[in-house]
Amino acid sequence: MPNVSMTVNGKAVSAEVEPRTLLVQFLREKLSLTGTHVGCDTSQCGACVVHVDGKSVKACTTLALQHEGADVTTIEGLAQNGELHPMQAAFKEHHGLQCGFCTPGMVMSAIDLVNTHPNPDEQTIREGLEGNICRCTGYQNIVKAVKAASDNMGG
């Protein structure tokens, strides 16, 4: 079996994987980083979004071996020194979550959205999160959270 090496949440990792191992499986099964969720296995729900080299990637649609040498950040890697990332804090403050299943992927997608579109308006936020499905919230508080976080992220 081939070996894959990458940096995940600032830590160098390496493991043997079957060639067909998805990035989400590698993170969850080999590294025990279960914050990255598997919702649909078809890239429709966005629960599996992580950052690869700073960009959002749906980890259920890409192979671990494709990310040899990459820098991967999962929801577990966002908080620094016990402080939530501004997006995580905004989701908490503005009640942008209910059951929490979509939240990790939603937060990761929202960070990428704000990084590429500083100070987004409501329409931009809604369009930017179209690839993430939430079955609980109705999205209004998620949009509020992303807007608030964009202000704290320098947007």
PyMOL commands that set and color helices and strands:
alter all, ss='L'
color gray80, all
select helices_A, chain A and resi 23-30+64-67+75-77+86-93+103-116+122-128+140-152
alter helices_A, ss='H'
color red, helices_A
select strands_A, chain A and resi 3-8+11-16+49-52+55-58+71-73
alter strands_A, ss='S'
color yellow, strands_A
deselect
rebuild
show_as cartoon
